[in-house]
């Protein structure tokens, strides 16, 4: 539960730093969604609810963090869903607005952000490290922190972090969309949520783990077709939902489900391997990384 606690504390820190309004934070909670073929898994989860609620109360302070929400399946308009479990403590936010708020905050503190540079290598030397970029542009620094997550192996091949592509789409607004909140489907390999009256849906990496272990931010017919079927057959049947935009992003995962926060070479450090939970973890991990660098000066 230590990782759950870090995610909880990281999210609280993010909300404290930026404010709920700036990031459009909404506490709708989340639902674990179970199909007919997930019956054994559902019963196993059900048996563990008292234990999970006791453990999570020590982290969130919330009584009965998890509960049964199967009675809402028909209200939400879902099809082919047998059971749901509700998590009261999960929320959702607008990541675009979050990035804008973060940029505004750090620029106000005097941080200079350089865009449009391709870093090709990082080398340690007697005075610190050199960041070598395309077109022979170089920066010297006493310390360098990599927060490159799933792209880290391009610069530090020895670090245990693998890229994991996540394919996503968002629909046009659906009049009268009947649900709010976040949903985890097929043991969490699929995730969907509302954005106003739109549906954001992503996942399906389990259909081709090897193929999705890539830094290539493209789309595949196999996974996009699976997402389309899930949208039209299960999440919004009969709604004639139309996809407005499709894209992909790269997560950073590894054998251990915890961030790598350490010095890996002289004057070179990492804060990577967020495991798909970077939004929740990053504010806390960022503070820990800053403390680590300041402690080594």
C-alpha positions in Angstrom: 0.0 0.0 0.0 3.0 2.3 0.1 2.6 3.1 -3.6 -1.1 3.9 -3.1 -0.1 6.2 -0.3 2.4 8.0 -2.5 -0.2 8.4 -5.2 -2.7 9.8 -2.7 -0.1 12.2 -1.2 1.1 13.2 -4.7 -2.4 14.1 -5.8 -3.1 16.1 -2.6 0.2 18.0 -3.2 -0.8 18.7 -6.8 -4.2 20.1 -5.7 -2.5 22.2 -3.0 0.1 23.6 -5.4 -2.3 24.6 -8.2 -5.8 24.6 -6.8 -8.8 22.5 -7.9 -10.2 25.2 -10.1 -7.0 25.6 -12.2 -6.9 21.9 -13.0 -10.7 21.3 -13.2 -10.5 18.7 -10.5 -13.7 16.7 -10.0 -14.3 14.1 -7.3 -16.7 11.8 -9.1 -15.0 8.7 -7.9 -14.3 5.6 -10.0 -15.7 2.2 -10.8 -14.1 -1.2 -11.3 -16.2 -2.8 -14.1 -16.7 -6.6 -14.3 -18.0 -8.7 -17.2 -19.8 -12.1 -16.9 -16.5 -13.8 -17.6 -14.9 -11.9 -14.7 -17.1 -13.5 -12.0 -14.3 -15.3 -10.2 -12.2 -12.1 -10.1 -15.2 -10.1 -8.9 -15.9 -12.6 -6.0 -12.2 -12.5 -5.1 -12.4 -8.6 -5.0 -15.6 -8.7 -3.0 -14.0 -10.9 -0.3 -11.1 -8.5 0.0 -13.2 -5.3 0.4 -13.2 -5.3 4.2 -9.4 -5.6 4.3 -8.9 -3.0 1.5 -11.2 -0.6 3.3 -9.4 -1.0 6.5 -6.0 -0.4 4.8 -7.2 2.5 2.7 -8.8 4.3 5.7 -5.3 4.7 7.2 -4.3 6.5 4.0 -7.3 8.5 2.9 -9.2 8.8 6.1 -12.3 7.7 4.3 -14.7 5.0 5.7 -15.8 2.4 3.3 -13.6 3.6 0.5 -14.8 0.8 -1.7 -18.4 -0.3 -2.1 -20.7 -2.1 -4.5 -22.2 0.0 -7.3 -23.7 -2.6 -9.6 -27.2 -1.0 -9.2 -25.9 1.9 -11.3 -25.1 -0.2 -14.4 -28.5 0.4 -16.0 -28.5 4.1 -15.1 -25.1 4.5 -16.8 -26.4 2.8 -20.0 -23.8 0.1 -20.1 -24.3 -3.3 -21.8 -22.6 -6.6 -21.1 -21.5 -5.6 -17.6 -22.3 -7.8 -14.7 -20.9 -6.0 -11.6 -19.2 -2.7 -10.5 -17.3 -1.7 -7.4 -17.1 2.0 -6.5 -14.0 3.8 -5.3 -14.9 7.0 -3.5 -11.4 8.5 -3.4 -10.5 8.7 -7.1 -11.0 11.9 -9.0 -10.3 13.3 -12.4 -8.8 16.5 -13.8 -8.0 18.3 -17.1 -4.3 17.5 -17.8 -4.1 20.3 -20.4 -5.2 22.8 -17.9 -2.8 21.2 -15.3 0.2 21.7 -17.6 -0.8 25.3 -18.3 -1.1 26.0 -14.6 2.3 24.3 -13.9 4.0 26.3 -16.7 2.5 29.5 -15.3 3.6 28.7 -11.8 7.2 27.8 -12.6 7.8 30.6 -15.0 6.6 33.0 -12.3 9.3 31.5 -10.1 12.0 32.3 -12.7 12.4 28.8 -14.2 13.4 28.9 -17.9 11.9 26.3 -20.1 13.6 25.5 -23.4 11.5 23.7 -26.1 12.4 22.3 -29.5 15.7 20.7 -28.4 16.4 17.0 -29.0 18.7 15.6 -26.3 21.0 13.0 -27.8 23.3 12.1 -24.9 24.3 13.0 -21.4 27.9 12.7 -20.3 29.4 13.0 -16.8 32.6 15.0 -16.3 34.8 16.3 -13.5 32.6 19.4 -12.9 29.2 17.8 -13.4 27.4 16.7 -16.6 27.0 17.9 -20.2 23.7 17.6 -22.0 24.4 17.2 -25.7 21.6 18.1 -28.1 21.1 17.9 -31.8 22.8 20.5 -34.0 25.8 20.5 -31.6 24.0 22.4 -28.9 25.4 21.7 -25.4 24.6 22.6 -21.9 26.8 22.2 -18.9 25.4 21.6 -15.4 26.5 20.6 -11.9 23.6 18.1 -11.8 21.1 16.8 -14.4 17.8 15.1 -13.5 16.0 13.0 -16.2 12.2 13.0 -15.9 11.9 11.4 -19.3 9.9 8.4 -18.1 9.2 5.9 -20.9 11.8 7.5 -23.2 14.6 7.1 -20.6 16.5 4.2 -22.3 17.4 6.4 -25.3 19.7 8.3 -22.9 20.3 5.8 -20.1 20.1 2.2 -21.4 21.0 0.7 -18.0 17.9 2.0 -16.3 15.0 -0.5 -15.7 12.2 1.4 -17.4 10.4 0.2 -20.5 8.1 2.2 -22.8 4.5 1.2 -22.9 2.3 2.8 -25.5 -1.2 3.8 -24.6 -3.7 4.4 -27.5 -6.6 6.7 -26.7 -9.5 8.5 -28.3 -12.1 11.0 -27.3 -15.6 11.3 -28.7 -17.7 14.2 -29.8 -20.1 15.4 -27.1 -22.9 12.9 -26.5 -26.2 14.6 -25.6 -27.4 13.4 -22.2 -24.3 11.3 -21.4 -25.6 9.3 -18.4 -22.4 8.8 -16.4 -19.7 10.8 -14.7 -16.5 9.5 -13.2 -13.6 7.1 -14.1 -14.0 3.5 -15.0 -11.5 0.6 -15.1 -12.3 -2.4 -17.4 -10.7 -5.8 -18.0 -8.4 -5.7 -14.9 -7.5 -2.1 -15.7 -6.2 -2.7 -19.2 -8.9 -0.3 -20.4 -9.8 3.1 -18.8 -12.6 5.4 -19.7 -14.1 8.6 -18.2 -16.3 11.5 -19.1 -14.9 14.8 -20.2 -18.1 16.9 -19.9 -20.4 15.0 -22.2 -17.6 13.4 -24.2 -16.1 9.9 -23.5 -12.3 9.5 -23.2 -11.3 5.8 -23.8 -7.9 4.2 -23.9 -6.2 0.9 -23.4 -6.0 -2.5 -25.1 -2.3 -2.8 -24.6 -2.8 -6.4 -23.4 -3.9 -7.4 -26.9 -0.3 -7.0 -28.1 2.1 -6.4 -25.2 5.2 -6.8 -27.4 4.0 -4.5 -30.1 3.0 -1.8 -27.6 6.4 -1.9 -25.9 7.5 1.0 -28.1 8.3 4.7 -28.2 6.5 5.1 -31.5 3.5 7.4 -30.9 1.3 5.9 -33.7 -2.0 4.0 -33.8 -2.8 0.4 -34.7 -5.9 -1.0 -36.3 -6.0 -3.9 -33.9 -6.3 -1.8 -30.8 -8.3 1.1 -32.3 -10.8 -1.4 -33.5 -11.0 -3.0 -30.0 -11.6 0.5 -28.5 -14.3 1.2 -31.1 -16.1 -2.1 -30.3 -15.9 -1.4 -26.5 -17.4 2.1 -27.0 -20.3 1.0 -29.2 -21.1 -2.4 -27.8 -20.6 -1.8 -24.0 -20.0 1.8 -22.9 -22.4 3.8 -25.1 -24.6 1.3 -27.1 -27.2 2.9 -29.3 -25.7 6.4 -28.8 -24.2 6.7 -32.3 -21.0 8.1 -30.6 -18.5 9.6 -33.1 -14.8 9.7 -32.4 -13.4 13.3 -32.6 -9.7 12.6 -32.1 -7.3 9.7 -31.7 -3.7 9.7 -30.4 -1.2 7.8 -28.3 1.2 8.5 -25.5 4.1 6.6 -23.9 4.1 5.4 -20.3 7.2 4.2 -18.4 6.9 0.8 -16.7 9.2 -1.8 -15.2 9.5 -5.0 -13.2 9.0 -3.0 -10.0 5.9 -0.9 -9.8 7.6 2.1 -8.2 9.4 5.2 -9.5 13.2 5.1 -9.9 14.4 8.0 -7.9 18.2 7.8 -7.7 21.6 8.8 -8.9 22.6 6.6 -11.9 25.9 8.2 -12.9 28.1 10.9 -11.5 25.9 14.1 -11.5 23.1 12.3 -13.3 19.8 11.4 -11.6 16.4 10.0 -12.6 12.8 10.5 -11.5 11.2 8.0 -13.9 9.0 4.8 -14.2 5.7 6.3 -13.2 3.8 3.2 -14.2 0.9 5.0 -15.8 0.3 7.0 -12.6 2.4 10.1 -13.3 -0.3 12.6 -12.8 -0.9 11.3 -9.2 2.8 10.6 -8.4 4.7 13.4 -10.1 4.2 16.3 -7.5 5.5 14.1 -4.7 8.2 12.5 -6.7 9.3 15.9 -8.0 9.8 17.2 -4.5 11.7 14.0 -3.5 13.9 14.5 -6.6 14.6 18.1 -5.7 15.5 17.1 -2.1 17.8 14.4 -3.5 19.7 16.8 -5.7 20.0 19.5 -3.0 21.3 16.9 -0.6 24.1 16.0 -3.0 25.3 19.5 -3.8 
